[in-house]
Amino acid sequence: MPGFINLFSFDKFAHLGVFAVLCFLMIVGFTKQSTYPKLKSHAIKYSLLICICYASVLELGQSLIPDRSSNFYDMAFNLSGVLLGYLLFLLVYKSSFIKGQFK
């Protein structure tokens, strides 16, 4: 079990930040595209699903690589980043959604 200092290291915040940016940009991208109407109308749901699956596969896949291991705390920060990206999206675009101006 990592110490309190290791739990809030640069590595953990890098996981958080990368997945927050990934989720935020994926939601925005899916919402603004017009090729796939179903993807556009369910952008948040698909973005969260893809980001969560990607975070899980990435962490679990590390256990298959020699000299690497999967880490519960990395996974927790990955998922926290996905949630942060979603919340950031709501914060930035919430008023636009309510007014119907997000395009």
TIKEMI-169448 format. One record per atom (N, C-alpha, C, O): residue in one letter; x, y, z; atom name. Coordinates in steps of 0.001 Angstrom, whole numbers, plus 500000, padded with zeros to 6 digits. Layout:
N
rest, px, py, pz, atom
A, X, Y, Z, CA
...
END
This chain:
103
rest, px, py, pz, atom
M, 500851, 498817, 500000, N
M, 500000, 500000, 500000, CA
M, 500884, 501230, 500000, C
M, 501744, 501382, 500868, O
P, 500680, 502106, 499036, N
P, 501537, 503279, 498968, CA
P, 501266, 504231, 500116, C
P, 500164, 504282, 500662, O
G, 502294, 504979, 500465, N
G, 502129, 505964, 501511, CA
G, 501281, 507127, 501022, C
G, 500967, 507236, 499837, O
F, 500921, 507986, 501955, N
F, 500092, 509137, 501629, CA
F, 500770, 510035, 500604, C
F, 500105, 510606, 499739, O
I, 502091, 510162, 500699, N
I, 502846, 511004, 499769, CA
I, 502775, 510416, 498357, C
I, 502579, 511157, 497393, O
N, 502932, 509100, 498224, N
N, 502896, 508458, 496902, CA
N, 501508, 508487, 496285, C
N, 501368, 508488, 495062, O
L, 500488, 508510, 497121, N
L, 499119, 508495, 496619, CA
L, 498792, 509779, 495860, C
L, 497987, 509763, 494928, O
F, 499405, 510875, 496251, N
F, 499160, 512153, 495594, CA
F, 500422, 512651, 494908, C
F, 500821, 513805, 495062, O
S, 501041, 511754, 494148, N
S, 502265, 512095, 493425, CA
S, 501926, 512664, 492045, C
S, 500771, 512662, 491619, O
F, 502956, 513147, 491366, N
F, 502778, 513690, 490019, CA
F, 502184, 512641, 489091, C
F, 501346, 512957, 488247, O
D, 502618, 511389, 489248, N
D, 502125, 510294, 488406, CA
D, 500610, 510152, 488505, C
D, 499929, 509991, 487492, O
K, 500092, 510212, 489711, N
K, 498643, 510050, 489895, CA
K, 497886, 511223, 489285, C
K, 496838, 511031, 488669, O
F, 498409, 512435, 489452, N
F, 497735, 513593, 488873, CA
F, 497874, 513618, 487353, C
F, 497035, 514197, 486663, O
A, 498919, 512997, 486832, N
A, 499050, 512860, 485374, CA
A, 497942, 511947, 484848, C
A, 497330, 512242, 483821, O
H, 497684, 510841, 485548, N
H, 496584, 509951, 485170, CA
H, 495263, 510719, 485196, C
H, 494469, 510629, 484260, O
L, 495037, 511462, 486254, N
L, 493807, 512235, 486409, CA
L, 493654, 513242, 485268, C
L, 492593, 513332, 484651, O
G, 494705, 513989, 484995, N
G, 494644, 515032, 483975, CA
G, 494462, 514495, 482571, C
G, 493673, 515034, 481795, O
V, 495181, 513445, 482239, N
V, 495090, 512880, 480892, CA
V, 493685, 512356, 480621, C
V, 493132, 512597, 479547, O
F, 493113, 511657, 481562, N
F, 491778, 511108, 481344, CA
F, 490692, 512176, 481424, C
F, 489643, 512033, 480797, O
A, 490924, 513237, 482180, N
A, 489970, 514347, 482191, CA
A, 489936, 515019, 480822, C
A, 488862, 515310, 480296, O
V, 491104, 515265, 480250, N
V, 491178, 515881, 478923, CA
V, 490576, 514946, 477873, C
V, 489813, 515384, 477012, O
L, 490918, 513665, 477946, N
L, 490380, 512694, 476993, CA
L, 488857, 512683, 477012, C
L, 488225, 512764, 475959, O
C, 488272, 512587, 478181, N
C, 486816, 512499, 478296, CA
C, 486161, 513803, 477842, C
C, 485182, 513778, 477096, O
F, 486689, 514927, 478281, N
F, 486134, 516221, 477905, CA
F, 486132, 516393, 476387, C
F, 485107, 516735, 475799, O
L, 487275, 516156, 475761, N
L, 487378, 516343, 474313, CA
L, 486559, 515322, 473535, C
L, 486044, 515627, 472459, O
M, 486434, 514113, 474074, N
M, 485636, 513102, 473385, CA
M, 484162, 513488, 473396, C
M, 483477, 513335, 472384, O
I, 483670, 513983, 474517, N
I, 482271, 514417, 474583, CA
I, 482034, 515578, 473616, C
I, 481056, 515582, 472869, O
V, 482930, 516552, 473636, N
V, 482784, 517703, 472735, CA
V, 482828, 517244, 471275, C
V, 482009, 517668, 470459, O
G, 483785, 516381, 470959, N
G, 483909, 515898, 469584, CA
G, 482705, 515115, 469111, C
G, 482221, 515327, 468000, O
F, 482214, 514205, 469951, N
F, 481043, 513416, 469579, CA
F, 479813, 514308, 469427, C
F, 478976, 514067, 468557, O
T, 479701, 515326, 470261, N
T, 478543, 516209, 470212, CA
T, 478558, 517082, 468967, C
T, 477502, 517406, 468423, O
K, 479735, 517462, 468517, N
K, 479833, 518382, 467378, CA
K, 479878, 517685, 466021, C
K, 479706, 518342, 464994, O
Q, 480101, 516387, 465990, N
Q, 480148, 515690, 464697, CA
Q, 478732, 515484, 464187, C
Q, 477779, 515470, 464966, O
S, 478597, 515323, 462863, N
S, 477265, 515151, 462290, CA
S, 477141, 513884, 461440, C
S, 476085, 513634, 460857, O
T, 478196, 513092, 461364, N
T, 478159, 511883, 460543, CA
T, 477289, 510794, 461164, C
T, 476558, 510105, 460452, O
Y, 477361, 510636, 462472, N
Y, 476628, 509582, 463173, CA
Y, 475630, 510221, 464143, C
Y, 476020, 510616, 465241, O
P, 474367, 510330, 463768, N
P, 473377, 511006, 464615, CA
P, 473187, 510349, 465990, C
P, 473004, 511044, 466989, O
K, 473231, 509027, 466038, N
K, 473048, 508347, 467325, CA
K, 474205, 508667, 468268, C
K, 473999, 508875, 469464, O
L, 475413, 508704, 467729, N
L, 476583, 509052, 468526, CA
L, 476477, 510490, 469023, C
L, 476865, 510791, 470152, O
K, 475959, 511365, 468191, N
K, 475807, 512769, 468574, CA
K, 474772, 512919, 469685, C
K, 474986, 513674, 470632, O
S, 473660, 512208, 469575, N
S, 472600, 512356, 470569, CA
S, 472934, 511685, 471900, C
S, 472363, 512044, 472930, O
H, 473841, 510725, 471892, N
H, 474246, 510032, 473125, CA
H, 475744, 510211, 473379, C
H, 476424, 509282, 473813, O
A, 476243, 511401, 473106, N
A, 477685, 511665, 473181, CA
A, 478250, 511410, 474579, C
A, 479324, 510824, 474713, O
I, 477554, 511834, 475593, N
I, 478061, 511677, 476955, CA
I, 478133, 510205, 477331, C
I, 479140, 509745, 477869, O
K, 477070, 509470, 477049, N
K, 477020, 508055, 477409, CA
K, 478138, 507271, 476710, C
K, 478842, 506493, 477353, O
Y, 478300, 507472, 475411, N
Y, 479336, 506747, 474674, CA
Y, 480745, 507180, 475084, C
Y, 481653, 506352, 475160, O
S, 480923, 508451, 475342, N
S, 482236, 508935, 475759, CA
S, 482638, 508339, 477102, C
S, 483770, 507887, 477275, O
L, 481717, 508341, 478036, N
L, 482017, 507754, 479354, CA
L, 482314, 506261, 479227, C
L, 483250, 505754, 479845, O
L, 481522, 505566, 478431, N
L, 481733, 504131, 478240, CA
L, 483100, 503846, 477617, C
L, 483832, 502977, 478090, O
I, 483437, 504568, 476570, N
I, 484720, 504357, 475895, CA
I, 485882, 504700, 476818, C
I, 486857, 503951, 476885, O
C, 485795, 505810, 477523, N
C, 486889, 506223, 478414, CA
C, 487080, 505247, 479571, C
C, 488213, 504932, 479936, O
I, 485988, 504771, 480144, N
I, 486087, 503812, 481248, CA
I, 486676, 502494, 480755, C
I, 487531, 501909, 481420, O
C, 486227, 502027, 479604, N
C, 486783, 500788, 479039, CA
C, 488260, 500952, 478701, C
C, 489060, 500055, 478966, O
Y, 488621, 502082, 478123, N
Y, 490023, 502336, 477776, CA
Y, 490897, 502379, 479036, C
Y, 491989, 501812, 479052, O
A, 490424, 503043, 480075, N
A, 491176, 503111, 481333, CA
A, 491357, 501711, 481925, C
A, 492430, 501380, 482428, O
S, 490318, 500906, 481864, N
S, 490382, 499548, 482419, CA
S, 491337, 498661, 481628, C
S, 492176, 497972, 482207, O
V, 491208, 498680, 480317, N
V, 492072, 497851, 479468, CA
V, 493535, 498282, 479611, C
V, 494431, 497440, 479652, O
L, 493769, 499568, 479686, N
L, 495126, 500085, 479821, CA
L, 495771, 499609, 481120, C
L, 496918, 499162, 481119, O
E, 495046, 499703, 482211, N
E, 495607, 499282, 483503, CA
E, 495748, 497764, 483584, C
E, 496776, 497261, 484036, O
L, 494734, 497040, 483155, N
L, 494809, 495584, 483233, CA
L, 495826, 495019, 482249, C
L, 496455, 493997, 482524, O
G, 495989, 495674, 481109, N
G, 496982, 495242, 480129, CA
G, 498410, 495370, 480631, C
G, 499298, 494644, 480182, O
Q, 498630, 496285, 481554, N
Q, 499979, 496440, 482105, CA
Q, 500427, 495215, 482893, C
Q, 501625, 494962, 483020, O
S, 499487, 494468, 483412, N
S, 499852, 493263, 484163, CA
S, 500386, 492167, 483239, C
S, 501023, 491221, 483702, O
L, 500129, 492291, 481943, N
L, 500616, 491305, 480977, CA
L, 502003, 491644, 480432, C
L, 502615, 490822, 479751, O
I, 502497, 492830, 480721, N
I, 503790, 493288, 480219, CA
I, 504851, 493017, 481279, C
I, 504661, 493367, 482444, O
P, 505976, 492392, 480889, N
P, 507042, 492144, 481872, CA
P, 507538, 493453, 482487, C
P, 507616, 494477, 481808, O
D, 507864, 493409, 483749, N
D, 508361, 494540, 484531, CA
D, 507332, 495654, 484711, C
D, 507693, 496770, 485085, O
R, 506090, 495374, 484456, N
R, 505009, 496333, 484691, CA
R, 503962, 495647, 485557, C
R, 503900, 494419, 485616, O
S, 503158, 496430, 486214, N
S, 502074, 495851, 487010, CA
S, 500890, 496801, 486987, C
S, 501049, 498014, 486853, O
S, 499716, 496237, 487119, N
S, 498528, 497084, 487211, CA
S, 498436, 497601, 488641, C
S, 498879, 496941, 489581, O
N, 497867, 498767, 488791, N
N, 497827, 499417, 490091, CA
N, 496410, 499927, 490329, C
N, 495850, 500648, 489503, O
F, 495843, 499549, 491459, N
F, 494491, 499969, 491805, CA
F, 494383, 501487, 491875, C
F, 493388, 502059, 491430, O
Y, 495386, 502133, 492423, N
Y, 495345, 503585, 492583, CA
Y, 495446, 504302, 491239, C
Y, 494819, 505344, 491045, O
D, 496221, 503759, 490320, N
D, 496252, 504337, 488972, CA
D, 494875, 504234, 488331, C
D, 494403, 505180, 487700, O
M, 494242, 503095, 488493, N
M, 492901, 502894, 487942, CA
M, 491910, 503862, 488587, C
M, 491056, 504426, 487903, O
A, 492021, 504051, 489893, N
A, 491129, 504980, 490596, CA
A, 491314, 506403, 490083, C
A, 490338, 507134, 489912, O
F, 492547, 506796, 489840, N
F, 492791, 508142, 489327, CA
F, 492380, 508252, 487857, C
F, 491938, 509317, 487425, O
N, 492515, 507188, 487094, N
N, 492009, 507186, 485714, CA
N, 490501, 507443, 485702, C
N, 490014, 508304, 484970, O
L, 489782, 506697, 486510, N
L, 488322, 506839, 486561, CA
L, 487911, 508189, 487141, C
L, 486912, 508770, 486719, O
S, 488673, 508683, 488099, N
S, 488405, 510018, 488634, CA
S, 488610, 511081, 487560, C
S, 487882, 512072, 487513, O
G, 489603, 510872, 486699, N
G, 489838, 511787, 485589, CA
G, 488686, 511785, 484602, C
G, 488301, 512834, 484086, O
V, 488131, 510600, 484338, N
V, 486967, 510503, 483451, CA
V, 485808, 511298, 484051, C
V, 485146, 512060, 483347, O
L, 485567, 511125, 485325, N
L, 484497, 511859, 486000, CA
L, 484782, 513360, 485982, C
L, 483869, 514155, 485760, O
L, 486018, 513756, 486210, N
L, 486386, 515168, 486187, CA
L, 486169, 515769, 484788, C
L, 485688, 516895, 484664, O
G, 486520, 515027, 483757, N
G, 486291, 515498, 482390, CA
G, 484818, 515704, 482099, C
G, 484439, 516680, 481451, O
Y, 483988, 514794, 482573, N
Y, 482538, 514918, 482408, CA
Y, 482021, 516144, 483158, C
Y, 481228, 516917, 482620, O
L, 482468, 516318, 484393, N
L, 482032, 517468, 485182, CA
L, 482519, 518778, 484577, C
L, 481804, 519780, 484598, O
L, 483713, 518771, 484049, N
L, 484243, 519952, 483378, CA
L, 483409, 520290, 482148, C
L, 483125, 521458, 481881, O
F, 483021, 519268, 481408, N
F, 482142, 519482, 480254, CA
F, 480832, 520128, 480692, C
F, 480381, 521096, 480081, O
L, 480223, 519596, 481745, N
L, 478969, 520165, 482231, CA
L, 479157, 521605, 482686, C
L, 478296, 522451, 482448, O
L, 480267, 521882, 483331, N
L, 480545, 523228, 483810, CA
L, 480704, 524211, 482653, C
L, 480169, 525319, 482694, O
V, 481432, 523805, 481633, N
V, 481706, 524694, 480501, CA
V, 480488, 524868, 479613, C
V, 480214, 525980, 479161, O
Y, 479753, 523800, 479351, N
Y, 478680, 523832, 478361, CA
Y, 477264, 523781, 478942, C
Y, 476300, 523757, 478176, O
K, 477111, 523765, 480249, N
K, 475780, 523614, 480836, CA
K, 474831, 524715, 480407, C
K, 473702, 524423, 480012, O
S, 475242, 525948, 480469, N
S, 474341, 527036, 480093, CA
S, 474024, 526973, 478598, C
S, 472927, 527347, 478184, O
S, 474971, 526504, 477790, N
S, 474727, 526378, 476355, CA
S, 473697, 525298, 476071, C
S, 472875, 525452, 475167, O
F, 473728, 524198, 476833, N
F, 472746, 523133, 476655, CA
F, 471355, 523604, 477059, C
F, 470366, 523317, 476386, O
I, 471298, 524327, 478163, N
I, 470005, 524790, 478646, CA
I, 469373, 525755, 477631, C
I, 468167, 525707, 477389, O
K, 470178, 526607, 477056, N
K, 469678, 527585, 476092, CA
K, 469559, 527009, 474677, C
K, 469006, 527659, 473790, O
G, 470077, 525786, 474461, N
G, 469996, 525173, 473157, CA
G, 470980, 525752, 472150, C
G, 470758, 525657, 470943, O
Q, 472057, 526347, 472630, N
Q, 473017, 526993, 471747, CA
Q, 474229, 526149, 471456, C
Q, 475058, 526550, 470638, O
F, 474376, 525007, 472079, N
F, 475574, 524171, 471858, CA
F, 475472, 523487, 470515, C
F, 474544, 522716, 470270, O
K, 476428, 523768, 469641, N
K, 476430, 523165, 468314, CA
K, 477807, 522722, 467935, C
K, 478005, 522187, 466844, O
END
